[in-house]
Amino acid sequence: MRIGIVNDVPLVSEGLRRVLMRHTEFDVAWLACDGQEAVDKSGMDLPDVILMDLIMPVMDGVEATRQIMQNNPCPILIVTASVDENIAMVFDAMSHGALDVVTTPLACTGDPDLGTDEFLTKIKLVHAAAMATTTQLTSKRAQSASMDACMEATGLVAIGASSGGPQAILNVLNRMSRNLPVAIVVVQHMDEKFVPSFIEWLRQQLGRPVQRAVEGSKLCQGRIYVAVTSDHLVLNQDRHLAYTTLPLDYPYRPSVDIWLNSVVENWKRPACGVLLTGMGSDGATGLRNMRENGYYTITQDRQTSTVYGMPGAARALDAAIEELPLEQIGPAVERYMAARVR
């Protein structure tokens, strides 16, 4: 696996290179000291994965991610010294197509074994998710939380996304009325430790209830639920949320396909499936399953997708009733659901 390293601190770049070179499966394609150099080098020599820093001179990691994903799409893993201090930039980069984020391993400046396991695992997962072209259909449990009394939703909107997803999800939700008697469930490919920040970001941007999709939760009208673990979110026979570890070897965790298939199996009320920007093919067969069983299905079009992988895979399967520009998806969902749940 060929890796491009982008960091303006020579000590860190060299540390990352040494960590990778200790493992025969990795090869360092090139080093770049700022975002502009990374854009230029990726145009000439596209690696399998790019390790992108955020705060750099000339061009930061957010803009570099945007330009690379626009011109020469490649799996990008954000590697930063402090995720919490740079959380806004992290979500900006993910909105432009970065697949995940990891803290710079301390091995770069000290003990050669310190903090490398998560770093190497993230690289492999990002690469596997980006390169996967087939979908597999085949516990860890979140503790149940007490819930305020709510009116059970009469409709369900199921949204799946990956690279570029946070901003796309926000766009869709911002264009939907909060008065619809539906529940909205979001499955976004993201490391579970960053989901709380994602939920808080959505909550602040939308000014409406956004919460963790907790094991055992009933779907309530007007609420937005976000998958929160690396296990797969599903809907059980009682129309409550649950998590499953299976399939174990699926590269996308949580999986949009598994979530949508559970909706088809256990939700017999009006529902809409929405597949947004993302690398890979997760969600395509699940969306087709929804369409074949009479649900309304939408994908984001090529022009407005940061990465057209997931919507493109759905199009190849004729899974979507409509393929729409991002700004039209929210209104289309609202029109459909409003006609069926009121």
C-alpha positions in Angstrom: 0.0 0.0 0.0 1.5 3.3 -1.1 1.2 6.2 1.3 1.5 10.0 0.8 2.4 11.9 4.0 1.4 15.6 4.3 2.9 17.5 7.3 4.8 20.8 7.7 6.8 19.5 10.7 9.8 17.5 9.4 10.1 15.6 12.7 6.5 14.4 12.5 6.8 13.5 8.8 9.9 11.5 9.4 8.3 9.8 12.4 5.3 8.8 10.4 7.5 7.5 7.6 9.5 5.4 10.1 6.4 3.9 11.6 5.1 2.9 8.2 8.5 1.5 7.0 8.6 -0.9 9.9 5.8 -2.8 8.2 6.4 -4.4 4.8 2.8 -3.9 3.6 3.4 -0.1 3.5 5.5 2.0 1.1 5.9 5.8 1.4 5.2 7.3 -2.1 6.1 10.8 -1.2 6.3 13.5 1.5 4.7 17.0 1.3 5.3 19.9 3.6 2.1 21.8 2.9 -1.3 21.3 1.3 -0.3 22.9 -2.1 2.6 20.5 -2.4 0.2 17.6 -1.6 -2.2 18.7 -4.3 0.6 18.9 -6.8 2.1 15.6 -5.9 -1.2 13.8 -5.9 -1.8 15.1 -9.4 1.5 13.5 -10.6 1.6 10.3 -8.4 -1.7 9.3 -6.7 -1.0 7.0 -3.7 -3.4 4.5 -2.2 -3.9 6.6 1.0 -3.0 10.2 1.9 -2.2 11.1 5.5 -3.2 14.7 5.8 -2.3 17.2 8.5 -4.7 20.1 9.1 -2.8 23.2 10.1 -0.1 24.0 7.6 1.4 27.1 5.8 0.5 27.9 2.1 -2.6 25.7 2.1 -4.2 24.0 5.0 -5.4 20.4 5.1 -9.1 21.3 4.6 -8.5 23.1 1.3 -6.0 20.4 0.2 -8.5 17.7 0.8 -11.1 19.6 -1.2 -8.9 20.1 -4.2 -7.6 16.5 -4.1 -11.1 15.0 -3.9 -12.3 17.3 -6.6 -9.4 16.6 -9.1 -7.8 13.3 -8.1 -10.0 11.4 -5.6 -8.0 9.4 -3.1 -8.7 8.0 0.4 -7.6 10.6 2.9 -7.0 10.1 6.6 -6.7 13.2 8.7 -3.7 12.9 11.1 -3.6 15.7 13.6 -2.0 16.4 17.0 -5.3 17.3 18.6 -8.6 16.2 17.3 -10.6 18.0 20.0 -8.9 21.4 19.4 -9.3 21.1 15.6 -12.8 19.6 15.5 -14.3 22.2 13.2 -11.5 21.7 10.7 -11.9 17.9 11.0 -15.6 18.1 10.0 -14.8 20.6 7.3 -12.2 18.1 5.9 -14.7 15.2 6.2 -17.3 17.3 4.4 -14.9 17.6 1.5 -14.2 13.9 1.4 -11.7 12.9 4.1 -12.8 9.4 5.3 -11.6 9.5 8.9 -9.3 11.1 11.5 -6.7 9.9 13.9 -4.4 11.5 16.5 -0.8 11.7 15.5 0.9 8.7 17.1 3.3 9.6 19.9 5.7 7.2 18.3 6.6 10.0 15.9 8.5 11.8 18.7 9.4 9.1 21.2 8.8 5.4 21.8 8.6 3.7 18.4 5.7 1.5 19.6 3.6 4.2 21.3 0.2 4.8 19.8 0.8 3.1 16.5 -1.8 0.4 16.6 -4.8 2.7 16.1 -2.9 4.7 13.5 -2.1 1.6 11.4 -5.6 0.1 11.8 -7.1 3.4 10.6 -5.0 3.4 7.5 -6.1 -0.2 6.7 -9.7 0.5 7.3 -9.7 3.7 5.2 -8.1 1.8 2.4 -10.4 -1.2 2.7 -13.5 1.0 2.7 -12.4 3.0 -0.3 -11.4 0.0 -2.3 -14.4 -2.2 -1.6 -16.5 -2.7 -4.6 -18.8 -5.5 -3.5 -21.4 -5.5 -0.8 -21.7 -8.3 1.8 -25.2 -9.0 3.1 -25.1 -11.6 5.2 -22.3 -7.6 20.9 -21.3 -4.8 21.9 -24.5 -3.0 23.1 -25.0 0.6 23.9 -26.6 1.0 27.3 -30.3 1.9 27.1 -31.0 5.4 28.1 -34.2 6.7 29.7 -36.2 8.6 27.1 -38.8 11.3 27.5 -42.3 10.4 26.5 -42.7 10.8 22.8 -45.2 10.2 20.0 -44.0 7.3 17.9 -43.1 8.3 14.4 -45.5 7.5 11.6 -42.8 7.8 9.0 -39.1 7.2 8.7 -36.3 8.9 6.8 -33.2 6.7 6.6 -30.0 8.6 5.5 -26.6 7.0 4.7 -23.4 8.8 3.8 -19.6 8.5 3.9 -16.9 10.9 2.6 -18.3 14.4 2.3 -21.3 13.3 4.3 -21.4 15.7 7.3 -22.1 18.8 5.2 -24.4 16.9 2.8 -26.4 15.6 5.7 -26.7 19.1 7.2 -27.9 20.5 3.8 -30.6 17.9 3.6 -31.8 18.3 7.1 -31.8 22.1 6.9 -34.2 21.9 4.0 -36.8 19.7 5.8 -39.5 21.0 8.1 -39.1 20.1 11.8 -42.9 19.7 12.0 -43.1 16.5 9.9 -44.2 13.6 12.2 -41.3 11.4 11.1 -38.1 10.2 12.6 -34.8 10.7 10.8 -32.0 8.2 11.3 -28.5 8.9 10.0 -25.7 6.3 9.4 -22.5 8.2 8.6 -19.2 6.3 8.3 -17.2 7.8 11.1 -15.1 6.6 14.1 -17.4 6.3 17.0 -15.3 8.5 19.3 -16.0 11.5 17.0 -19.7 10.9 16.8 -20.6 13.0 20.0 -18.8 16.0 18.4 -20.7 15.4 15.1 -24.0 15.2 17.0 -23.3 18.4 18.9 -22.2 20.1 15.6 -25.5 19.1 13.9 -27.5 20.2 17.0 -25.9 23.6 16.9 -26.3 24.1 13.2 -29.9 22.9 13.0 -31.3 24.1 16.3 -33.4 21.0 16.7 -33.2 17.6 18.6 -30.3 15.4 17.4 -29.4 12.5 19.6 -27.5 9.2 19.8 -29.2 6.2 18.3 -29.3 4.2 21.6 -30.0 0.5 21.9 -33.7 0.1 22.6 -34.7 3.5 21.5 -38.2 4.0 20.1 -38.4 6.2 17.0 -40.1 9.4 17.9 -41.6 12.1 15.8 -39.4 15.1 15.1 -36.2 13.6 16.3 -32.9 12.9 14.5 -30.9 9.8 15.5 -27.3 9.2 14.6 -25.6 5.8 14.7 -22.9 6.0 17.4 -20.9 2.8 17.5 -18.7 0.8 15.1 -21.3 -2.0 15.3 -24.1 -2.0 12.7 -27.3 -0.1 13.5 -30.5 -2.1 12.8 -34.3 -1.8 13.4 -35.7 -4.8 15.3 -39.1 -6.4 15.1 -40.6 -4.1 17.7 -39.5 -1.0 15.7 -36.8 -0.2 18.2 -33.1 0.6 17.5 -30.5 -2.1 18.1 -26.9 -2.9 17.3 -25.3 -6.0 15.9 -21.6 -6.9 15.4 -22.4 -9.0 12.4 -21.0 -9.2 9.8 -17.6 -8.9 11.5 -15.5 -8.5 8.4 -17.6 -5.8 6.6 -15.3 -2.9 5.7 -18.0 -0.3 6.4 -18.9 0.1 10.1 -21.6 1.0 10.7 -23.1 -0.2 7.4 -25.8 1.6 5.5 -26.8 -1.6 3.7 -27.4 -3.4 6.9 -29.5 -0.5 8.3 -31.6 -0.2 5.2 -32.2 -3.9 4.9 -33.5 -3.9 8.5 -35.9 -1.0 7.7 -37.3 -3.1 4.8 -37.8 -6.1 7.1 -39.3 -4.3 10.1 -40.7 -0.9 9.2 -44.1 -1.3 7.5 -45.0 2.4 7.5 -44.1 5.1 5.0 -40.3 5.5 4.6 -37.7 7.1 2.4 -34.1 6.0 1.9 -31.5 8.6 1.0 -28.0 7.7 -0.1 -25.6 10.7 -0.2 -22.0 11.2 -1.2 -19.4 8.6 -0.2 -16.6 6.4 -1.4 -17.2 2.7 -2.0 -20.5 1.0 -2.5 -22.2 0.7 0.9 -25.9 1.4 0.8 -26.4 0.5 -2.9 -28.0 -2.9 -2.4 -29.9 -1.8 0.7 -31.4 1.1 -1.3 -32.4 -1.3 -4.1 -34.0 -3.5 -1.6 -36.1 -0.5 -0.3 -37.1 0.4 -3.9 -38.1 -3.2 -4.7 -40.3 -3.2 -1.6 -42.2 0.0 -2.4 -40.3 2.6 -0.5 -39.2 6.0 -1.9 -35.5 6.1 -2.7 -33.2 9.0 -3.6 -29.5 9.4 -4.4 -27.3 12.4 -4.6 -26.3 13.3 -8.2 -22.7 13.2 -9.5 -22.3 16.9 -9.9 -23.0 17.7 -6.2 -21.4 14.6 -4.7 -18.0 15.0 -3.1 -17.4 11.4 -4.1 -19.9 9.7 -6.4 -19.0 6.1 -5.2 -22.0 5.2 -3.1 -24.6 7.0 -5.2 -22.9 5.7 -8.4 -23.1 2.1 -7.2 -26.8 2.7 -6.4 -27.4 4.1 -9.9 -25.7 1.0 -11.4 -28.3 -1.1 -9.6 -31.2 1.1 -10.5 -31.8 1.5 -6.8 -33.1 5.1 -6.8 -36.4 6.4 -7.9 -34.8 9.8 -8.2 -31.3 11.1 -8.5 -31.2 14.7 -7.4 -28.8 17.6 -6.8 -28.1 18.0 -3.0 -30.2 21.1 -2.5 -33.3 19.3 -3.9 -33.2 16.2 -1.8 -34.6 17.7 1.5 -37.6 19.3 -0.3 -38.3 16.1 -2.2 -38.2 14.0 0.9 -40.5 16.4 2.7 -43.1 16.5 -0.2 -43.2 12.7 -0.3 -43.4 12.2 3.4 -45.9 15.0 4.0 -48.3 13.4 1.6 -48.3 10.1 3.4 -48.0 10.8 7.1 -50.5 13.6 7.6 
